Amino acid sequence: MKEPPKITKDIITLGGKSYQTDAFTNVTPTILEKTTRQLHLIPSHPIAIIKDLISSAFPDFKHYQTFSPVVSTKENFDDLCFAEDHPGRAVTDTYYINQKIMLRTHTSAHQLQVLTEADKILVTADVYRRDEIDASHYPVFHQMEGAQLFETRTVVEDVRKAIAQDSMASSSTIHTTDTTVITPANPKQECHDEAAMLATADHLKHSLNMMVRKLFSHEKDLQVRWIDAQFPFTSPSWEMEILYQGKWLEVLGCGVIRQDILINAGKPDKIGWAFGLGLERLALVLFGIPDIRLFWSHDERFLKQFEPSKIQKFIPFSKYPPCIKDISFWSNDQFHENNFCEIVRDVAGDLAEDVQLIDQFVHPKTQRRSLCYRINYRSMDRNVTNTEINEIQDKLREEVVNRMKVELR
């Protein structure tokens, strides 16, 4: 068994390997602890249940789900055609172990590797992004992506046969609205033949329509709509939304894989599609779970509610009262809200339910900016005392001053 993650001033040990820290290092012990949980591999966990239902829609795809979360910046960004100035590279958005090594921000970090091995793939993994704190955002979440490649010279006929075969076998009802068109804003890649690209897109949308039909099998008349989108590693690109309980729900993003990626994978004569989705987003809705922190709970009252392969509504247990605290300070030019939220997480852990900016102003004489944040502390499985939260708040005030160089008010 590999030793648990460790972090010191100079070395981070994770997954049995050691990494040198540098000026880019911003990963915290709180985040490193999450790398060992692997919720998507626990059969009765809502994340794994959604994953397995999606996987069942692609029975002949090779499924990868045990990759280490540690990747190179080349794998996470460069290999996927991310621009050098893409905001996703910023230290305010991404967890860096050092300048060249990081915690993946998406499952696509493994896309090049798996496409060299197979033409039909699924990848499921935990991914890491610095973010705000509320009931639907968490710094660790789970993504699932799939891709399928075709021989470019035969893709039109291959897709025609595949869709015809699926249509004969399926009696599902899906009402689809698709008004997307190829435009300069969402273009065909110059290297692609139009007929081959359109066939690939047709197969992509058909496959994903079939997948959501399985996932939302309890919906009698499923309504799906496709809208144009933009992603660094596909073109053209789209998002899929479904009408669920009267509201349009974004389910996934997808598109035709950029040919540079296939060339780098050693498959220049192929064309393909890829999709990616967030498992938490779907699980929150399908299971009726009100707070994303619950997925990480060790409380048996949560864990024992679910069974493998079965979607059932979450039954809330006692909701404990909140403890609300404010913190005000004079900001500086280096301040970024994600950095502040990271300190809150590091000090309070999952006791921090919500962080909101409730007031700000600029002093008329000094031009200094004042910020006031309200932190809602609440445990999901026990009462917290005011004394306990006061100690956490005092520690937070100290850490904010030390790490962000702000002045408390």
Contacts in CASP RR format, 6 or more apart in sequence:
PFRMAT RR
TARGET T0000
AUTHOR 0000-0000-0000
METHOD contacts of the structure
MODEL  1
MKEPPKITKDIITLGGKSYQTDAFTNVTPTILEKTTRQLHLIPSHPIAII
KDLISSAFPDFKHYQTFSPVVSTKENFDDLCFAEDHPGRAVTDTYYINQK
IMLRTHTSAHQLQVLTEADKILVTADVYRRDEIDASHYPVFHQMEGAQLF
ETRTVVEDVRKAIAQDSMASSSTIHTTDTTVITPANPKQECHDEAAMLAT
ADHLKHSLNMMVRKLFSHEKDLQVRWIDAQFPFTSPSWEMEILYQGKWLE
VLGCGVIRQDILINAGKPDKIGWAFGLGLERLALVLFGIPDIRLFWSHDE
RFLKQFEPSKIQKFIPFSKYPPCIKDISFWSNDQFHENNFCEIVRDVAGD
LAEDVQLIDQFVHPKTQRRSLCYRINYRSMDRNVTNTEINEIQDKLREEV
VNRMKVELR
2 15 0 8 1.000
2 16 0 8 1.000
3 13 0 8 1.000
3 15 0 8 1.000
3 16 0 8 1.000
4 33 0 8 1.000
4 36 0 8 1.000
5 12 0 8 1.000
5 13 0 8 1.000
5 14 0 8 1.000
5 15 0 8 1.000
5 29 0 8 1.000
5 32 0 8 1.000
5 33 0 8 1.000
5 35 0 8 1.000
5 36 0 8 1.000
6 12 0 8 1.000
6 13 0 8 1.000
6 14 0 8 1.000
6 32 0 8 1.000
7 13 0 8 1.000
7 27 0 8 1.000
7 28 0 8 1.000
7 29 0 8 1.000
7 32 0 8 1.000
9 21 0 8 1.000
10 20 0 8 1.000
10 21 0 8 1.000
11 18 0 8 1.000
11 19 0 8 1.000
11 20 0 8 1.000
11 21 0 8 1.000
12 18 0 8 1.000
12 19 0 8 1.000
12 21 0 8 1.000
12 25 0 8 1.000
12 27 0 8 1.000
12 32 0 8 1.000
12 97 0 8 1.000
13 19 0 8 1.000
14 32 0 8 1.000
14 35 0 8 1.000
14 70 0 8 1.000
14 97 0 8 1.000
15 35 0 8 1.000
15 68 0 8 1.000
15 70 0 8 1.000
17 70 0 8 1.000
19 70 0 8 1.000
19 97 0 8 1.000
19 98 0 8 1.000
19 101 0 8 1.000
20 98 0 8 1.000
21 97 0 8 1.000
21 98 0 8 1.000
22 98 0 8 1.000
22 99 0 8 1.000
23 99 0 8 1.000
24 91 0 8 1.000
24 96 0 8 1.000
24 98 0 8 1.000
24 99 0 8 1.000
25 96 0 8 1.000
25 97 0 8 1.000
25 98 0 8 1.000
26 91 0 8 1.000
26 95 0 8 1.000
26 96 0 8 1.000
26 130 0 8 1.000
26 342 0 8 1.000
27 95 0 8 1.000
27 96 0 8 1.000
27 97 0 8 1.000
27 103 0 8 1.000
28 342 0 8 1.000
28 345 0 8 1.000
28 346 0 8 1.000
29 346 0 8 1.000
30 345 0 8 1.000
30 346 0 8 1.000
30 349 0 8 1.000
31 95 0 8 1.000
31 103 0 8 1.000
31 128 0 8 1.000
31 139 0 8 1.000
31 140 0 8 1.000
31 345 0 8 1.000
34 126 0 8 1.000
34 128 0 8 1.000
34 139 0 8 1.000
34 140 0 8 1.000
34 296 0 8 1.000
35 69 0 8 1.000
35 103 0 8 1.000
35 126 0 8 1.000
37 126 0 8 1.000
37 296 0 8 1.000
38 126 0 8 1.000
39 45 0 8 1.000
39 47 0 8 1.000
39 48 0 8 1.000
39 126 0 8 1.000
39 142 0 8 1.000
39 295 0 8 1.000
39 296 0 8 1.000
40 47 0 8 1.000
40 48 0 8 1.000
40 51 0 8 1.000
40 65 0 8 1.000
40 124 0 8 1.000
40 125 0 8 1.000
40 126 0 8 1.000
40 142 0 8 1.000
40 279 0 8 1.000
41 48 0 8 1.000
41 65 0 8 1.000
41 66 0 8 1.000
42 48 0 8 1.000
43 49 0 8 1.000
43 52 0 8 1.000
43 308 0 8 1.000
44 303 0 8 1.000
44 306 0 8 1.000
44 307 0 8 1.000
44 308 0 8 1.000
45 295 0 8 1.000
45 303 0 8 1.000
45 306 0 8 1.000
46 283 0 8 1.000
46 287 0 8 1.000
46 289 0 8 1.000
46 295 0 8 1.000
46 306 0 8 1.000
47 142 0 8 1.000
47 279 0 8 1.000
47 280 0 8 1.000
47 283 0 8 1.000
47 295 0 8 1.000
48 308 0 8 1.000
49 283 0 8 1.000
49 306 0 8 1.000
49 308 0 8 1.000
49 309 0 8 1.000
49 310 0 8 1.000
49 311 0 8 1.000
50 215 0 8 1.000
50 279 0 8 1.000
50 282 0 8 1.000
50 283 0 8 1.000
50 286 0 8 1.000
51 65 0 8 1.000
51 124 0 8 1.000
51 142 0 8 1.000
51 144 0 8 1.000
51 279 0 8 1.000
52 308 0 8 1.000
52 309 0 8 1.000
53 214 0 8 1.000
53 215 0 8 1.000
53 309 0 8 1.000
53 311 0 8 1.000
54 122 0 8 1.000
54 144 0 8 1.000
54 211 0 8 1.000
54 214 0 8 1.000
54 215 0 8 1.000
54 277 0 8 1.000
55 61 0 8 1.000
55 63 0 8 1.000
55 122 0 8 1.000
55 124 0 8 1.000
56 214 0 8 1.000
57 207 0 8 1.000
57 210 0 8 1.000
57 211 0 8 1.000
57 214 0 8 1.000
57 215 0 8 1.000
58 120 0 8 1.000
58 122 0 8 1.000
58 146 0 8 1.000
58 207 0 8 1.000
58 211 0 8 1.000
60 120 0 8 1.000
61 118 0 8 1.000
61 120 0 8 1.000
61 121 0 8 1.000
61 122 0 8 1.000
61 146 0 8 1.000
61 148 0 8 1.000
62 114 0 8 1.000
62 117 0 8 1.000
62 118 0 8 1.000
62 120 0 8 1.000
62 121 0 8 1.000
62 122 0 8 1.000
63 121 0 8 1.000
63 122 0 8 1.000
63 123 0 8 1.000
63 124 0 8 1.000
64 110 0 8 1.000
64 114 0 8 1.000
64 121 0 8 1.000
64 122 0 8 1.000
64 123 0 8 1.000
64 124 0 8 1.000
65 122 0 8 1.000
65 123 0 8 1.000
65 124 0 8 1.000
65 125 0 8 1.000
67 110 0 8 1.000
67 123 0 8 1.000
67 125 0 8 1.000
69 103 0 8 1.000
69 104 0 8 1.000
69 125 0 8 1.000
69 126 0 8 1.000
69 127 0 8 1.000
69 128 0 8 1.000
70 97 0 8 1.000
70 101 0 8 1.000
70 102 0 8 1.000
70 103 0 8 1.000
70 104 0 8 1.000
71 101 0 8 1.000
71 102 0 8 1.000
71 103 0 8 1.000
71 104 0 8 1.000
71 109 0 8 1.000
71 110 0 8 1.000
72 100 0 8 1.000
72 101 0 8 1.000
72 102 0 8 1.000
73 89 0 8 1.000
73 99 0 8 1.000
73 100 0 8 1.000
73 101 0 8 1.000
73 102 0 8 1.000
74 100 0 8 1.000
75 104 0 8 1.000
75 109 0 8 1.000
75 110 0 8 1.000
75 112 0 8 1.000
75 113 0 8 1.000
76 82 0 8 1.000
76 102 0 8 1.000
76 104 0 8 1.000
76 105 0 8 1.000
76 106 0 8 1.000
76 109 0 8 1.000
77 86 0 8 1.000
77 88 0 8 1.000
77 89 0 8 1.000
79 111 0 8 1.000
79 112 0 8 1.000
79 261 0 8 1.000
79 264 0 8 1.000
80 108 0 8 1.000
80 109 0 8 1.000
80 111 0 8 1.000
80 112 0 8 1.000
80 232 0 8 1.000
80 233 0 8 1.000
80 261 0 8 1.000
81 232 0 8 1.000
81 233 0 8 1.000
81 258 0 8 1.000
81 260 0 8 1.000
81 261 0 8 1.000
82 88 0 8 1.000
82 89 0 8 1.000
82 232 0 8 1.000
83 232 0 8 1.000
86 232 0 8 1.000
87 93 0 8 1.000
88 94 0 8 1.000
88 105 0 8 1.000
92 130 0 8 1.000
92 336 0 8 1.000
92 338 0 8 1.000
92 339 0 8 1.000
93 105 0 8 1.000
93 129 0 8 1.000
93 130 0 8 1.000
93 338 0 8 1.000
94 102 0 8 1.000
94 103 0 8 1.000
94 105 0 8 1.000
94 128 0 8 1.000
94 129 0 8 1.000
94 130 0 8 1.000
95 102 0 8 1.000
95 103 0 8 1.000
95 128 0 8 1.000
95 129 0 8 1.000
95 130 0 8 1.000
95 139 0 8 1.000
96 102 0 8 1.000
97 103 0 8 1.000
103 127 0 8 1.000
103 128 0 8 1.000
104 110 0 8 1.000
104 125 0 8 1.000
104 127 0 8 1.000
104 128 0 8 1.000
105 127 0 8 1.000
105 128 0 8 1.000
105 129 0 8 1.000
106 127 0 8 1.000
106 143 0 8 1.000
106 145 0 8 1.000
107 123 0 8 1.000
107 124 0 8 1.000
107 125 0 8 1.000
107 127 0 8 1.000
107 143 0 8 1.000
107 144 0 8 1.000
107 145 0 8 1.000
107 276 0 8 1.000
108 145 0 8 1.000
108 233 0 8 1.000
108 274 0 8 1.000
108 276 0 8 1.000
110 123 0 8 1.000
110 125 0 8 1.000
111 123 0 8 1.000
111 145 0 8 1.000
111 147 0 8 1.000
111 233 0 8 1.000
111 261 0 8 1.000
111 274 0 8 1.000
112 261 0 8 1.000
112 264 0 8 1.000
112 265 0 8 1.000
114 121 0 8 1.000
114 123 0 8 1.000
114 147 0 8 1.000
115 121 0 8 1.000
115 147 0 8 1.000
115 149 0 8 1.000
115 261 0 8 1.000
115 262 0 8 1.000
115 265 0 8 1.000
115 267 0 8 1.000
116 265 0 8 1.000
116 266 0 8 1.000
116 267 0 8 1.000
119 148 0 8 1.000
119 149 0 8 1.000
119 150 0 8 1.000
119 267 0 8 1.000
119 270 0 8 1.000
120 147 0 8 1.000
120 148 0 8 1.000
120 149 0 8 1.000
121 146 0 8 1.000
121 147 0 8 1.000
121 148 0 8 1.000
122 144 0 8 1.000
122 145 0 8 1.000
122 146 0 8 1.000
123 144 0 8 1.000
123 145 0 8 1.000
123 146 0 8 1.000
124 142 0 8 1.000
124 143 0 8 1.000
124 144 0 8 1.000
124 279 0 8 1.000
125 142 0 8 1.000
125 143 0 8 1.000
126 140 0 8 1.000
126 141 0 8 1.000
126 142 0 8 1.000
127 140 0 8 1.000
127 141 0 8 1.000
127 142 0 8 1.000
127 143 0 8 1.000
128 139 0 8 1.000
128 140 0 8 1.000
129 139 0 8 1.000
129 141 0 8 1.000
130 139 0 8 1.000
130 338 0 8 1.000
130 339 0 8 1.000
130 341 0 8 1.000
130 342 0 8 1.000
131 137 0 8 1.000
131 138 0 8 1.000
131 139 0 8 1.000
131 338 0 8 1.000
131 341 0 8 1.000
132 337 0 8 1.000
132 338 0 8 1.000
132 341 0 8 1.000
132 355 0 8 1.000
133 341 0 8 1.000
133 344 0 8 1.000
133 345 0 8 1.000
133 352 0 8 1.000
133 353 0 8 1.000
133 354 0 8 1.000
133 355 0 8 1.000
134 353 0 8 1.000
134 354 0 8 1.000
134 355 0 8 1.000
134 356 0 8 1.000
135 290 0 8 1.000
135 291 0 8 1.000
135 292 0 8 1.000
135 293 0 8 1.000
135 353 0 8 1.000
135 354 0 8 1.000
136 284 0 8 1.000
136 292 0 8 1.000
137 292 0 8 1.000
138 280 0 8 1.000
138 292 0 8 1.000
138 293 0 8 1.000
138 295 0 8 1.000
138 296 0 8 1.000
139 342 0 8 1.000
139 345 0 8 1.000
140 296 0 8 1.000
141 278 0 8 1.000
141 279 0 8 1.000
141 280 0 8 1.000
141 292 0 8 1.000
142 278 0 8 1.000
142 279 0 8 1.000
142 280 0 8 1.000
143 276 0 8 1.000
143 277 0 8 1.000
143 278 0 8 1.000
143 279 0 8 1.000
144 276 0 8 1.000
144 277 0 8 1.000
144 278 0 8 1.000
144 279 0 8 1.000
145 274 0 8 1.000
145 275 0 8 1.000
145 276 0 8 1.000
145 277 0 8 1.000
146 274 0 8 1.000
146 275 0 8 1.000
146 276 0 8 1.000
147 257 0 8 1.000
147 272 0 8 1.000
147 273 0 8 1.000
147 274 0 8 1.000
147 275 0 8 1.000
148 203 0 8 1.000
148 204 0 8 1.000
148 207 0 8 1.000
148 272 0 8 1.000
148 273 0 8 1.000
149 257 0 8 1.000
149 262 0 8 1.000
149 267 0 8 1.000
149 270 0 8 1.000
149 271 0 8 1.000
149 272 0 8 1.000
150 158 0 8 1.000
150 159 0 8 1.000
150 199 0 8 1.000
150 200 0 8 1.000
150 203 0 8 1.000
150 270 0 8 1.000
150 271 0 8 1.000
150 272 0 8 1.000
151 158 0 8 1.000
151 269 0 8 1.000
151 270 0 8 1.000
152 193 0 8 1.000
152 196 0 8 1.000
152 269 0 8 1.000
152 270 0 8 1.000
152 271 0 8 1.000
153 269 0 8 1.000
155 196 0 8 1.000
155 199 0 8 1.000
155 200 0 8 1.000
155 271 0 8 1.000
156 195 0 8 1.000
156 196 0 8 1.000
156 199 0 8 1.000
158 199 0 8 1.000
159 199 0 8 1.000
159 200 0 8 1.000
159 202 0 8 1.000
159 203 0 8 1.000
160 199 0 8 1.000
162 203 0 8 1.000
163 202 0 8 1.000
163 203 0 8 1.000
163 206 0 8 1.000
166 206 0 8 1.000
166 210 0 8 1.000
170 210 0 8 1.000
170 213 0 8 1.000
172 210 0 8 1.000
172 213 0 8 1.000
172 222 0 8 1.000
173 220 0 8 1.000
173 221 0 8 1.000
173 222 0 8 1.000
174 209 0 8 1.000
174 212 0 8 1.000
174 213 0 8 1.000
174 222 0 8 1.000
174 223 0 8 1.000
174 224 0 8 1.000
175 221 0 8 1.000
175 222 0 8 1.000
175 223 0 8 1.000
175 224 0 8 1.000
176 205 0 8 1.000
176 209 0 8 1.000
176 223 0 8 1.000
176 224 0 8 1.000
176 225 0 8 1.000
176 226 0 8 1.000
177 223 0 8 1.000
177 224 0 8 1.000
177 225 0 8 1.000
177 226 0 8 1.000
178 205 0 8 1.000
178 225 0 8 1.000
178 226 0 8 1.000
179 226 0 8 1.000
180 186 0 8 1.000
180 226 0 8 1.000
180 227 0 8 1.000
180 228 0 8 1.000
180 236 0 8 1.000
180 238 0 8 1.000
181 228 0 8 1.000
182 188 0 8 1.000
182 236 0 8 1.000
183 228 0 8 1.000
185 228 0 8 1.000
185 230 0 8 1.000
186 228 0 8 1.000
186 229 0 8 1.000
186 230 0 8 1.000
186 235 0 8 1.000
186 236 0 8 1.000
186 237 0 8 1.000
186 238 0 8 1.000
187 235 0 8 1.000
187 236 0 8 1.000
188 194 0 8 1.000
188 197 0 8 1.000
188 235 0 8 1.000
188 236 0 8 1.000
188 256 0 8 1.000
189 197 0 8 1.000
189 235 0 8 1.000
189 256 0 8 1.000
189 258 0 8 1.000
189 259 0 8 1.000
191 259 0 8 1.000
192 256 0 8 1.000
192 259 0 8 1.000
192 271 0 8 1.000
196 271 0 8 1.000
197 236 0 8 1.000
197 256 0 8 1.000
197 271 0 8 1.000
200 256 0 8 1.000
200 271 0 8 1.000
200 272 0 8 1.000
200 273 0 8 1.000
201 236 0 8 1.000
201 255 0 8 1.000
201 256 0 8 1.000
201 273 0 8 1.000
203 273 0 8 1.000
204 254 0 8 1.000
204 255 0 8 1.000
204 256 0 8 1.000
204 273 0 8 1.000
204 275 0 8 1.000
205 226 0 8 1.000
205 238 0 8 1.000
205 240 0 8 1.000
207 273 0 8 1.000
208 240 0 8 1.000
208 252 0 8 1.000
208 254 0 8 1.000
208 275 0 8 1.000
209 224 0 8 1.000
212 222 0 8 1.000
212 224 0 8 1.000
212 240 0 8 1.000
212 242 0 8 1.000
212 251 0 8 1.000
213 222 0 8 1.000
215 282 0 8 1.000
215 286 0 8 1.000
216 222 0 8 1.000
216 242 0 8 1.000
216 244 0 8 1.000
216 286 0 8 1.000
218 311 0 8 1.000
219 244 0 8 1.000
222 242 0 8 1.000
222 243 0 8 1.000
223 242 0 8 1.000
223 243 0 8 1.000
224 240 0 8 1.000
224 241 0 8 1.000
224 242 0 8 1.000
224 243 0 8 1.000
225 240 0 8 1.000
225 241 0 8 1.000
225 242 0 8 1.000
225 243 0 8 1.000
225 248 0 8 1.000
226 238 0 8 1.000
226 239 0 8 1.000
226 240 0 8 1.000
226 241 0 8 1.000
227 238 0 8 1.000
227 239 0 8 1.000
227 241 0 8 1.000
228 236 0 8 1.000
228 237 0 8 1.000
228 238 0 8 1.000
228 239 0 8 1.000
229 237 0 8 1.000
229 238 0 8 1.000
229 239 0 8 1.000
229 253 0 8 1.000
230 237 0 8 1.000
231 237 0 8 1.000
231 253 0 8 1.000
231 255 0 8 1.000
233 257 0 8 1.000
233 258 0 8 1.000
233 261 0 8 1.000
233 274 0 8 1.000
234 254 0 8 1.000
234 255 0 8 1.000
234 256 0 8 1.000
234 257 0 8 1.000
234 258 0 8 1.000
234 273 0 8 1.000
234 274 0 8 1.000
235 255 0 8 1.000
235 256 0 8 1.000
235 258 0 8 1.000
236 255 0 8 1.000
236 256 0 8 1.000
237 253 0 8 1.000
237 254 0 8 1.000
237 255 0 8 1.000
237 256 0 8 1.000
238 253 0 8 1.000
238 254 0 8 1.000
238 255 0 8 1.000
239 250 0 8 1.000
239 251 0 8 1.000
239 252 0 8 1.000
239 253 0 8 1.000
239 254 0 8 1.000
240 250 0 8 1.000
240 251 0 8 1.000
240 252 0 8 1.000
240 253 0 8 1.000
240 254 0 8 1.000
241 248 0 8 1.000
241 249 0 8 1.000
241 250 0 8 1.000
241 251 0 8 1.000
242 248 0 8 1.000
242 249 0 8 1.000
242 251 0 8 1.000
243 249 0 8 1.000
244 285 0 8 1.000
249 285 0 8 1.000
250 281 0 8 1.000
251 277 0 8 1.000
251 281 0 8 1.000
251 282 0 8 1.000
252 275 0 8 1.000
252 276 0 8 1.000
252 277 0 8 1.000
252 278 0 8 1.000
253 275 0 8 1.000
253 276 0 8 1.000
253 277 0 8 1.000
254 273 0 8 1.000
254 274 0 8 1.000
254 275 0 8 1.000
254 276 0 8 1.000
255 273 0 8 1.000
255 274 0 8 1.000
255 275 0 8 1.000
256 271 0 8 1.000
256 272 0 8 1.000
256 273 0 8 1.000
257 271 0 8 1.000
257 272 0 8 1.000
257 273 0 8 1.000
257 274 0 8 1.000
259 268 0 8 1.000
259 271 0 8 1.000
262 268 0 8 1.000
262 270 0 8 1.000
262 271 0 8 1.000
262 272 0 8 1.000
280 292 0 8 1.000
280 295 0 8 1.000
283 289 0 8 1.000
283 295 0 8 1.000
284 290 0 8 1.000
284 292 0 8 1.000
286 311 0 8 1.000
287 306 0 8 1.000
287 311 0 8 1.000
287 312 0 8 1.000
287 313 0 8 1.000
287 314 0 8 1.000
288 313 0 8 1.000
288 314 0 8 1.000
289 295 0 8 1.000
289 314 0 8 1.000
290 314 0 8 1.000
290 316 0 8 1.000
291 353 0 8 1.000
291 380 0 8 1.000
293 350 0 8 1.000
293 353 0 8 1.000
293 380 0 8 1.000
294 302 0 8 1.000
294 314 0 8 1.000
294 380 0 8 1.000
296 350 0 8 1.000
297 303 0 8 1.000
297 380 0 8 1.000
297 381 0 8 1.000
299 317 0 8 1.000
299 380 0 8 1.000
299 381 0 8 1.000
301 317 0 8 1.000
301 381 0 8 1.000
302 314 0 8 1.000
302 317 0 8 1.000
302 380 0 8 1.000
305 312 0 8 1.000
305 314 0 8 1.000
305 315 0 8 1.000
306 312 0 8 1.000
319 378 0 8 1.000
320 378 0 8 1.000
320 379 0 8 1.000
320 380 0 8 1.000
320 381 0 8 1.000
320 382 0 8 1.000
320 383 0 8 1.000
320 384 0 8 1.000
321 378 0 8 1.000
321 383 0 8 1.000
322 353 0 8 1.000
322 376 0 8 1.000
322 377 0 8 1.000
322 378 0 8 1.000
323 376 0 8 1.000
323 377 0 8 1.000
323 378 0 8 1.000
323 384 0 8 1.000
323 386 0 8 1.000
323 389 0 8 1.000
324 374 0 8 1.000
324 375 0 8 1.000
324 376 0 8 1.000
324 377 0 8 1.000
325 374 0 8 1.000
325 375 0 8 1.000
325 377 0 8 1.000
325 389 0 8 1.000
325 390 0 8 1.000
325 393 0 8 1.000
326 358 0 8 1.000
326 372 0 8 1.000
326 373 0 8 1.000
326 374 0 8 1.000
326 375 0 8 1.000
327 372 0 8 1.000
327 373 0 8 1.000
327 375 0 8 1.000
327 393 0 8 1.000
327 396 0 8 1.000
327 397 0 8 1.000
327 400 0 8 1.000
327 408 0 8 1.000
328 359 0 8 1.000
328 370 0 8 1.000
328 371 0 8 1.000
328 372 0 8 1.000
328 373 0 8 1.000
328 408 0 8 1.000
328 409 0 8 1.000
329 370 0 8 1.000
329 371 0 8 1.000
329 400 0 8 1.000
329 401 0 8 1.000
329 406 0 8 1.000
329 407 0 8 1.000
329 408 0 8 1.000
329 409 0 8 1.000
330 368 0 8 1.000
330 369 0 8 1.000
330 370 0 8 1.000
330 406 0 8 1.000
330 407 0 8 1.000
330 409 0 8 1.000
331 368 0 8 1.000
331 369 0 8 1.000
331 370 0 8 1.000
331 371 0 8 1.000
331 406 0 8 1.000
332 404 0 8 1.000
332 405 0 8 1.000
332 406 0 8 1.000
334 404 0 8 1.000
334 405 0 8 1.000
335 371 0 8 1.000
335 404 0 8 1.000
335 406 0 8 1.000
337 357 0 8 1.000
339 403 0 8 1.000
339 404 0 8 1.000
340 355 0 8 1.000
340 373 0 8 1.000
340 400 0 8 1.000
340 404 0 8 1.000
341 355 0 8 1.000
343 396 0 8 1.000
343 399 0 8 1.000
343 400 0 8 1.000
343 403 0 8 1.000
343 404 0 8 1.000
344 352 0 8 1.000
344 355 0 8 1.000
344 375 0 8 1.000
344 396 0 8 1.000
345 352 0 8 1.000
346 399 0 8 1.000
347 392 0 8 1.000
347 395 0 8 1.000
347 396 0 8 1.000
347 399 0 8 1.000
348 375 0 8 1.000
348 377 0 8 1.000
348 392 0 8 1.000
348 396 0 8 1.000
350 379 0 8 1.000
350 380 0 8 1.000
351 377 0 8 1.000
351 378 0 8 1.000
351 379 0 8 1.000
351 384 0 8 1.000
351 389 0 8 1.000
351 392 0 8 1.000
352 375 0 8 1.000
352 376 0 8 1.000
352 377 0 8 1.000
353 376 0 8 1.000
353 377 0 8 1.000
353 378 0 8 1.000
354 375 0 8 1.000
354 376 0 8 1.000
355 373 0 8 1.000
355 374 0 8 1.000
355 375 0 8 1.000
355 376 0 8 1.000
356 373 0 8 1.000
356 374 0 8 1.000
356 376 0 8 1.000
357 371 0 8 1.000
357 372 0 8 1.000
357 373 0 8 1.000
358 372 0 8 1.000
358 373 0 8 1.000
358 374 0 8 1.000
359 370 0 8 1.000
359 371 0 8 1.000
359 372 0 8 1.000
360 369 0 8 1.000
360 370 0 8 1.000
360 371 0 8 1.000
360 372 0 8 1.000
361 369 0 8 1.000
361 370 0 8 1.000
362 368 0 8 1.000
362 369 0 8 1.000
362 370 0 8 1.000
363 369 0 8 1.000
363 370 0 8 1.000
370 409 0 8 1.000
375 393 0 8 1.000
375 396 0 8 1.000
377 384 0 8 1.000
377 389 0 8 1.000
377 392 0 8 1.000
378 384 0 8 1.000
397 408 0 8 1.000
400 406 0 8 1.000
400 408 0 8 1.000
401 407 0 8 1.000
401 408 0 8 1.000
END
